[in-house]
Amino acid sequence: MEKAAECPAKHLETVAVVDTFRGQTMWEGAVEVFELVGHPKARRAYGWIDGKGKDRRFTAVLEIPPVKDALTAVRAAIVSQAKK
């Protein structure tokens, strides 16, 4: 996380997240929560790994509004990926 956030980070906790939309699970997994030290805009960052093998990907999201917790971090990443 320190490389992604470009500042020191301290692991705080692991949060189980289940994001649903109209009764269907859109994403489910563990999100790591980090405290950022000295970042100019964010106090926290959220990170998780998706996929396996060659498709494995690390996602990091800063706690900048509208992101306020692990669930909104996952939702922001889903929206960002959908726009690509």
N, CA and C atoms as an extended XYZ file, in Angstrom:
252
Properties=species:S:1:pos:R:3:atomname:S:1:resname:S:1:resid:I:1 pbc="F F F"
N         0.827       -1.196        0.000 N   MET     1
C         0.000        0.000        0.000 CA  MET     1
C         0.866        1.253        0.000 C   MET     1
N         2.007        1.217        0.661 N   GLU     2
C         2.844        2.407        0.725 CA  GLU     2
C         3.266        2.883       -0.663 C   GLU     2
N         3.542        1.951       -1.549 N   LYS     3
C         3.923        2.327       -2.911 CA  LYS     3
C         2.739        2.953       -3.641 C   LYS     3
N         1.562        2.361       -3.509 N   ALA     4
C         0.374        2.880       -4.190 CA  ALA     4
C        -0.014        4.259       -3.661 C   ALA     4
N         0.073        4.468       -2.355 N   ALA     5
C        -0.337        5.738       -1.749 CA  ALA     5
C         0.786        6.767       -1.718 C   ALA     5
N         2.007        6.322       -1.998 N   GLU     6
C         3.185        7.183       -1.988 CA  GLU     6
C         3.434        7.842       -0.640 C   GLU     6
N         3.173        7.074        0.438 N   CYS     7
C         3.464        7.536        1.794 CA  CYS     7
C         3.446        6.326        2.723 C   CYS     7
N         3.971        6.476        3.947 N   PRO     8
C         3.929        5.360        4.887 CA  PRO     8
C         2.482        4.963        5.219 C   PRO     8
N         2.272        3.656        5.415 N   ALA     9
C         0.935        3.142        5.722 CA  ALA     9
C         1.025        2.111        6.833 C   ALA     9
N         0.011        2.100        7.695 N   LYS    10
C        -0.067        1.134        8.803 CA  LYS    10
C        -1.358        0.334        8.639 C   LYS    10
N        -1.220       -1.002        8.623 N   HIS    11
C        -2.401       -1.857        8.494 CA  HIS    11
C        -3.256       -1.730        9.750 C   HIS    11
N        -4.550       -1.458        9.579 N   LEU    12
C        -5.464       -1.317       10.706 CA  LEU    12
C        -6.331       -2.554       10.917 C   LEU    12
N        -6.925       -3.060        9.820 N   GLU    13
C        -7.835       -4.195        9.950 CA  GLU    13
C        -8.170       -4.774        8.588 C   GLU    13
N        -8.799       -5.946        8.630 N   THR    14
C        -9.342       -6.585        7.440 CA  THR    14
C       -10.856       -6.606        7.588 C   THR    14
N       -11.551       -6.144        6.562 N   VAL    15
C       -13.005       -6.038        6.606 CA  VAL    15
C       -13.604       -6.931        5.517 C   VAL    15
N       -14.582       -7.746        5.888 N   ALA    16
C       -15.313       -8.549        4.909 CA  ALA    16
C       -16.362       -7.661        4.254 C   ALA    16
N       -16.366       -7.635        2.922 N   VAL    17
C       -17.296       -6.781        2.184 CA  VAL    17
C       -18.106       -7.633        1.217 C   VAL    17
N       -19.407       -7.410        1.217 N   VAL    18
C       -20.310       -8.002        0.232 CA  VAL    18
C       -21.103       -6.852       -0.357 C   VAL    18
N       -20.911       -6.607       -1.651 N   ASP    19
C       -21.632       -5.537       -2.335 CA  ASP    19
C       -22.710       -6.177       -3.203 C   ASP    19
N       -23.950       -5.784       -2.950 N   THR    20
C       -25.059       -6.348       -3.722 CA  THR    20
C       -25.796       -5.235       -4.465 C   THR    20
N       -26.422       -5.615       -5.568 N   PHE    21
C       -27.231       -4.698       -6.356 CA  PHE    21
C       -28.427       -5.482       -6.872 C   PHE    21
N       -29.610       -5.020       -6.514 N   ARG    22
C       -30.852       -5.688       -6.909 CA  ARG    22
C       -30.838       -7.185       -6.585 C   ARG    22
N       -30.346       -7.481       -5.392 N   GLY    23
C       -30.366       -8.852       -4.914 CA  GLY    23
C       -29.239       -9.740       -5.419 C   GLY    23
N       -28.371       -9.216       -6.272 N   GLN    24
C       -27.260      -10.013       -6.785 CA  GLN    24
C       -25.953       -9.515       -6.199 C   GLN    24
N       -25.067      -10.450       -5.872 N   THR    25
C       -23.753      -10.095       -5.356 CA  THR    25
C       -22.885       -9.606       -6.504 C   THR    25
N       -22.424       -8.367       -6.391 N   MET    26
C       -21.567       -7.769       -7.412 CA  MET    26
C       -20.091       -8.038       -7.108 C   MET    26
N       -19.760       -8.057       -5.815 N   TRP    27
C       -18.379       -8.278       -5.392 CA  TRP    27
C       -18.403       -8.783       -3.958 C   TRP    27
N       -17.518       -9.716       -3.660 N   GLU    28
C       -17.397      -10.236       -2.296 CA  GLU    28
C       -15.934      -10.548       -2.031 C   GLU    28
N       -15.445      -10.091       -0.889 N   GLY    29
C       -14.051      -10.374       -0.556 CA  GLY    29
C       -13.594       -9.633        0.681 C   GLY    29
N       -12.300       -9.760        0.960 N   ALA    30
C       -11.680       -9.106        2.112 CA  ALA    30
C       -10.975       -7.837        1.644 C   ALA    30
N       -11.217       -6.757        2.360 N   VAL    31
C       -10.591       -5.467        2.061 CA  VAL    31
C        -9.678       -5.108        3.220 C   VAL    31
N        -8.433       -4.805        2.897 N   GLU    32
C        -7.464       -4.381        3.914 CA  GLU    32
C        -7.578       -2.871        4.089 C   GLU    32
N        -7.608       -2.429        5.333 N   VAL    33
C        -7.737       -1.004        5.648 CA  VAL    33
C        -6.401       -0.525        6.224 C   VAL    33
N        -5.905        0.570        5.676 N   PHE    34
C        -4.616        1.124        6.084 CA  PHE    34
C        -4.770        2.575        6.514 C   PHE    34
N        -4.045        2.954        7.550 N   GLU    35
C        -3.929        4.360        7.938 CA  GLU    35
C        -2.748        4.931        7.169 C   GLU    35
N        -2.950        6.080        6.542 N   LEU    36
C        -1.877        6.724        5.794 CA  LEU    36
C        -1.221        7.801        6.643 C   LEU    36
N         0.091        7.850        6.620 N   VAL    37
C         0.847        8.809        7.410 CA  VAL    37
C         1.440        9.864        6.472 C   VAL    37
N         0.921       11.078        6.578 N   GLY    38
C         1.469       12.182        5.808 CA  GLY    38
C         0.921       12.340        4.405 C   GLY    38
N        -0.156       11.638        4.074 N   HIS    39
C        -0.751       11.832        2.752 CA  HIS    39
C        -1.483       13.173        2.748 C   HIS    39
N        -1.331       13.968        1.688 N   PRO    40
C        -1.932       15.302        1.688 CA  PRO    40
C        -3.465       15.337        1.614 C   PRO    40
N        -4.106       14.257        1.137 N   LYS    41
C        -5.563       14.287        0.954 CA  LYS    41
C        -6.327       13.198        1.692 C   LYS    41
N        -5.690       12.074        1.978 N   ALA    42
C        -6.424       10.926        2.521 CA  ALA    42
C        -5.843       10.470        3.859 C   ALA    42
N        -6.736       10.118        4.774 N   ARG    43
C        -6.323        9.547        6.063 CA  ARG    43
C        -6.153        8.044        5.984 C   ARG    43
N        -6.944        7.424        5.097 N   ARG    44
C        -6.928        5.974        4.971 CA  ARG    44
C        -6.902        5.561        3.509 C   ARG    44
N        -6.554        4.282        3.325 N   ALA    45
C        -6.609        3.670        1.998 CA  ALA    45
C        -7.134        2.255        2.166 C   ALA    45
N        -7.715        1.730        1.102 N   TYR    46
C        -8.309        0.398        1.098 CA  TYR    46
C        -7.694       -0.388       -0.042 C   TYR    46
N        -7.376       -1.648        0.214 N   GLY    47
C        -6.763       -2.455       -0.822 CA  GLY    47
C        -7.238       -3.892       -0.782 C   GLY    47
N        -7.242       -4.530       -1.959 N   TRP    48
C        -7.635       -5.938       -2.053 CA  TRP    48
C        -7.063       -6.532       -3.326 C   TRP    48
N        -7.097       -7.855       -3.377 N   ILE    49
C        -6.613       -8.590       -4.542 CA  ILE    49
C        -7.786       -9.310       -5.180 C   ILE    49
N        -7.893       -9.187       -6.494 N   ASP    50
C        -8.904       -9.884       -7.284 CA  ASP    50
C        -8.201      -10.834       -8.239 C   ASP    50
N        -8.858      -11.920       -8.563 N   GLY    51
C        -8.358      -12.835       -9.574 CA  GLY    51
C        -7.317      -13.807       -9.048 C   GLY    51
N        -6.891      -14.679       -9.943 N   LYS    52
C        -5.898      -15.694       -9.595 CA  LYS    52
C        -4.880      -15.818      -10.712 C   LYS    52
N        -3.705      -16.288      -10.357 N   GLY    53
C        -2.662      -16.519      -11.355 CA  GLY    53
C        -2.307      -15.261      -12.121 C   GLY    53
N        -2.265      -15.388      -13.443 N   LYS    54
C        -1.904      -14.259      -14.309 CA  LYS    54
C        -2.943      -13.140      -14.275 C   LYS    54
N        -4.171      -13.471      -13.883 N   ASP    55
C        -5.246      -12.478      -13.814 CA  ASP    55
C        -5.317      -11.768      -12.467 C   ASP    55
N        -4.394      -12.082      -11.570 N   ARG    56
C        -4.387      -11.490      -10.231 CA  ARG    56
C        -4.061      -10.002      -10.328 C   ARG    56
N        -4.861       -9.192       -9.620 N   ARG    57
C        -4.724       -7.742       -9.697 CA  ARG    57
C        -4.926       -7.125       -8.322 C   ARG    57
N        -4.068       -6.185       -7.953 N   PHE    58
C        -4.186       -5.454       -6.692 CA  PHE    58
C        -4.905       -4.145       -6.963 C   PHE    58
N        -5.904       -3.848       -6.145 N   THR    59
C        -6.639       -2.589       -6.263 CA  THR    59
C        -6.426       -1.792       -4.988 C   THR    59
N        -6.117       -0.520       -5.145 N   ALA    60
C        -5.957        0.390       -4.009 CA  ALA    60
C        -6.832        1.614       -4.250 C   ALA    60
N        -7.545        2.027       -3.210 N   VAL    61
C        -8.444        3.178       -3.306 CA  VAL    61
C        -8.206        4.080       -2.095 C   VAL    61
N        -7.996        5.357       -2.340 N   LEU    62
C        -7.809        6.317       -1.248 CA  LEU    62
C        -9.150        6.739       -0.663 C   LEU    62
N        -9.154        7.051        0.615 N   GLU    63
C       -10.362        7.529        1.295 CA  GLU    63
C       -10.527        9.030        1.037 C   GLU    63
N       -11.008        9.326       -0.168 N   ILE    64
C       -11.305       10.695       -0.579 CA  ILE    64
C       -12.766       10.679       -1.014 C   ILE    64
N       -13.594       11.618       -0.498 N   PRO    65
C       -15.024       11.574       -0.817 CA  PRO    65
C       -15.278       11.392       -2.310 C   PRO    65
N       -16.216       10.518       -2.638 N   PRO    66
C       -17.250        9.916       -1.806 CA  PRO    66
C       -16.826        8.650       -1.066 C   PRO    66
N       -15.565        8.227       -1.181 N   VAL    67
C       -15.110        7.031       -0.467 CA  VAL    67
C       -14.965        7.357        1.011 C   VAL    67
N       -15.682        6.562        1.851 N   LYS    68
C       -15.642        6.801        3.293 CA  LYS    68
C       -15.425        5.522        4.097 C   LYS    68
N       -15.460        4.366        3.427 N   ASP    69
C       -15.260        3.087        4.116 CA  ASP    69
C       -14.928        2.014        3.075 C   ASP    69
N       -14.763        0.783        3.528 N   ALA    70
C       -14.369       -0.305        2.631 CA  ALA    70
C       -15.409       -0.554        1.537 C   ALA    70
N       -16.679       -0.519        1.885 N   LEU    71
C       -17.729       -0.764        0.900 CA  LEU    71
C       -17.742        0.303       -0.185 C   LEU    71
N       -17.651        1.564        0.193 N   THR    72
C       -17.670        2.613       -0.825 CA  THR    72
C       -16.381        2.600       -1.650 C   THR    72
N       -15.286        2.104       -1.092 N   ALA    73
C       -14.054        1.939       -1.866 CA  ALA    73
C       -14.253        0.895       -2.957 C   ALA    73
N       -14.879       -0.225       -2.610 N   VAL    74
C       -15.163       -1.270       -3.598 CA  VAL    74
C       -16.092       -0.734       -4.677 C   VAL    74
N       -17.130       -0.038       -4.288 N   ARG    75
C       -18.071        0.522       -5.263 CA  ARG    75
C       -17.382        1.519       -6.193 C   ARG    75
N       -16.510        2.354       -5.661 N   ALA    76
C       -15.787        3.324       -6.489 CA  ALA    76
C       -14.893        2.613       -7.499 C   ALA    76
N       -14.278        1.516       -7.087 N   ALA    77
C       -13.417        0.756       -8.000 CA  ALA    77
C       -14.257        0.091       -9.094 C   ALA    77
N       -15.419       -0.436       -8.738 N   ILE    78
C       -16.301       -1.065       -9.733 CA  ILE    78
C       -16.729       -0.040      -10.773 C   ILE    78
N       -17.122        1.145      -10.336 N   VAL    79
C       -17.540        2.209      -11.256 CA  VAL    79
C       -16.370        2.620      -12.153 C   VAL    79
N       -15.200        2.754      -11.561 N   SER    80
C       -14.021        3.146      -12.329 CA  SER    80
C       -13.689        2.117      -13.405 C   SER    80
N       -13.772        0.837      -13.053 N   GLN    81
C       -13.488       -0.228      -14.027 CA  GLN    81
C       -14.541       -0.253      -15.132 C   GLN    81
N       -15.792        0.019      -14.776 N   ALA    82
C       -16.866       -0.002      -15.760 CA  ALA    82
C       -16.703        1.110      -16.799 C   ALA    82
N       -16.066        2.197      -16.412 N   LYS    83
C       -15.868        3.326      -17.316 CA  LYS    83
C       -14.742        3.072      -18.310 C   LYS    83
N       -13.888        2.085      -18.036 N   LYS    84
C       -12.744        1.810      -18.914 CA  LYS    84
C       -13.136        0.997      -20.109 C   LYS    84
